[in-house]
Amino acid sequence: MRKLVMIALTAIMLFGCQSTVNTLENKEKSMQREAVGVSNVSTDSFLQGRLKIIRVDKKE
């Protein structure tokens, strides 16, 4: 019985105390625009209702 309790406590300590969430985040978020050489946009069925294309600018 005591061995079973020790195994259970060890399992709780090993698996219960691990943090699986990344809590670090960049405070200064910024996005840099980059031009690409193609003007075609293709999506898949997953992005069909989630992605809205506003415009496609020409590369200068």
ChimeraX attribute file (.defattr): number of C-alpha atoms within 10 A of each C-alpha:
attribute: neighborCount
match mode: 1-to-1
recipient: residues
	/A:1	6
	/A:2	7
	/A:3	8
	/A:4	9
	/A:5	10
	/A:6	11
	/A:7	12
	/A:8	12
	/A:9	12
	/A:10	12
	/A:11	12
	/A:12	12
	/A:13	11
	/A:14	10
	/A:15	9
	/A:16	10
	/A:17	9
	/A:18	9
	/A:19	8
	/A:20	6
	/A:21	6
	/A:22	6
	/A:23	6
	/A:24	6
	/A:25	7
	/A:26	6
	/A:27	6
	/A:28	5
	/A:29	6
	/A:30	7
	/A:31	5
	/A:32	4
	/A:33	6
	/A:34	6
	/A:35	10
	/A:36	10
	/A:37	8
	/A:38	9
	/A:39	11
	/A:40	6
	/A:41	7
	/A:42	6
	/A:43	8
	/A:44	8
	/A:45	7
	/A:46	8
	/A:47	10
	/A:48	10
	/A:49	8
	/A:50	7
	/A:51	10
	/A:52	8
	/A:53	6
	/A:54	6
	/A:55	7
	/A:56	10
	/A:57	9
	/A:58	10
	/A:59	10
	/A:60	6
